[in-house]
Amino acid sequence: MEEKQLIETTDENGNVINFELYDIVEVEGQEYALLIPADSETKEEEEVVLMRLSQEGDDYIFESIDDDAEFDKVAEYIESMDEEE
């Protein structure tokens, strides 16, 4: 069984939120992380959170996507991946 990768982030209010790393996709040379809240109990509850992924040295930084056009572009790419499967 594959071990879950847990990611701890802090929201704009300083609250710590734990996510499970679901997948990483690359769109136009930029990597994006698909994250699922670690506290979701069932598959029906799971909401996928999309974050920009960058690397500083050995550390990965998860950033929110504030640009609507960038978010839409990545979301459309992910949806097209789902349709291919």
N, C-alpha and C positions, 0 to 999 in steps of 0.2 A: 504494500500500500504506500502511495506517495505521501510524504510528509507535507502538511499544510505550511505555507509561508505566511506568517502573521506580520502585518505592518501596523505600526502605531503612529497615528497622525494627531495633530492638534487643530481644532477648528478655529474660526475667527474669534470665538468667545473664550478660548483657552481650554475647552473641553477635550479630553483625550478620547479618541475613537479608534477602536481596533478593527482592522480589515484583514480578510484573507486575500492573498494575491491569486486572482483567477487566471489571468493571462497578460502577456505584454504583446502589443502590436506596434508595427512601425508604419507611419503614414508620412510620405514625402520626407523621409530622412529623420523624422522625430519619433521617439518612442513614447507610447502611452500605456498606462497600466489600467487594467480592468480589475476593480476591487469589489469584494462582497463584504458587507458588514459581518464581522466574526460572531456577533450575537444573534444572527438570524437562526431560528429554530428549524424552519422547513424551507424547501425549495420555493414554495409559493411566496414566501415572505422576501426572498432575496431580491434586492435592488442593486443593480450594478452601478458602481461609481467610477467615473472616468477621470483620470488625472494624467497630466503631462509628467513625463519621467525624464530627469536629467541626472547627470553624474558629476560629482565634485570629488576628485581623487578616487578613493575606494567607496565613497558613500553615494547612495542614490537619494535624490531629492524628489518628493512627490509634490507637485504644484497643481492648484486648481486651474481650470481653463476659464478665463474670464472673457475671452473673445468668442462671441456667439458664432461667427463664421468658422473659426477653428474647431469649436465643439461640434457644430453641425457636420463639418467635413469628416471628422473622425467617427462620429456616430453613423453617418451614411456608409463609411467603409466597413464598420463592424456589422451593420445590418446586411451589407452585401455578402460578407463572409458567412453569415448565418444562412442566407438563401442558397449559397453554394453547397452547404452541407446537407 
